[in-house]
């Protein structure tokens, strides 16, 4: 199944033979340290910048109704975000087994390794990067 919306991801995760755990890292677009004038101009026009992880959480597909529910839950923290990166894994059943996976995902994103994850905007649409 091609995933083009957050709802597609939830449906696919629910169809898996093993219960799934979704790892979510919410990121905010920011200017890089010491940006050039070109970088600053691109960022101000809505392009470029760096994506900095600001929140992370793991949820079962049933704990997430849709992207609007995720946006509302994240809003309660008061932390602004732009792009959600998501990975899925078979639910190990213990939170202690999930936390290291979530931290590895955060570290991978900090290093700019985004290819292994699905990315969604706040409306739940898939985002692709070039």
N, C-alpha and C positions, 0 to 999 in steps of 0.2 A: 504494500500500500504506500502510495506517495503521501508524504505528510506536508501539507501546505498551511495548516492552521493548528493552533494549540489543541483544539478539540479533536483533531485527527490523532494527535499523539496520545491523548487520554484514551480514546477509543481503542487504539492499537495496543496500548499497555494493558487495558482491561481484557483484551482477547488472548493475551499470552497464557500458555499452560501453567507457568509458575507465577505466583504473585509478584508484582513489580514494585520497586521503590524508585521514585523519581528524584534525582538530585538537581536542585535549582540554584543557580548562582545569578543574582541580579547585579547588573553592572551599570555604571554611569559613564557617559561620554565626557571626557575632560581633555583639556589641552595637555600635551606632553610637557615635561619639565623643559624650560628654556626653549620655547617654540620659535621657529623662524617666522618671518612675516607671512610667508606663503602658507605655512601650517595654520597660523592664526586666522588668515583670511578664509581658508577652506573650512575651518572649524566654525567660524562665525556664519558661514553660508550653509551650515548643517551637514558638512562632510568632514571626514578625517577625525583626528583626535585619537585618544586611547580609551579603551574600555576598562574601567577600574572596578573590581568586585567590591560591592558595598553591603550585600546581604547574601546569606546562603541558608538553605533549608532543605530538608528531605521530606517527601510526602508520598503516600500511596496515591494511586490514581483516584481512588474513592474519596480521599481527603481534599481533592481539588475538583470543584464543580466545573469551573471554566476559567478563562484568563481574567474575567472581571472579578472573580472571587480572589484570585491571586493578587491582583492589583489592589483590591480593597484591604486584604490582609496586610500587604506590604505597606499600605498607606498608614496603618496604625503605628508603624515604627517611626514615621516622620522622615524617613530617609528617601530621597529622590533617586529614581533609577530610570534607565532607558531601554536596556536590552536584557532579556532573560536567556541564559544558556541552560540547557537541560540535557541530562544523561539519564539513562535508565539501567537498572540492574535487578537481577533476581533478588527479591527481598530476603535477606539472611535471617530476619526475625528478631535480631538484636540491634538496638541502636548503636552499641559499641562497635559493631562490625561495619556500620554505615559511615560513621564519622570520619574514619581515615580516608575512605573513598571520596567523600565530600571535600576534605581538605586537599587531596591530590588534585581534584578538579579545580579548586580555587587557585592552587599554585600553577597549574597548567595554564589557566587563563591569564594569570599575572605575567607569565612568560610569553604570552601571545599565541599560544597553541589553541586555536579555536576550531580546527577542522574536525575534531572528533565529536563535537557537540552540536545539537540543534540550537538555533538562536531564534528568538521570537521578540517582536515589538510589543508594546503595551496593549495593542489591540488583538494580539494573538496570531498575527501573521508571521510566517517564516521570513527571516532576514538572511540574505546572502551577502557575503563580503567579497570584495574584489581586490 
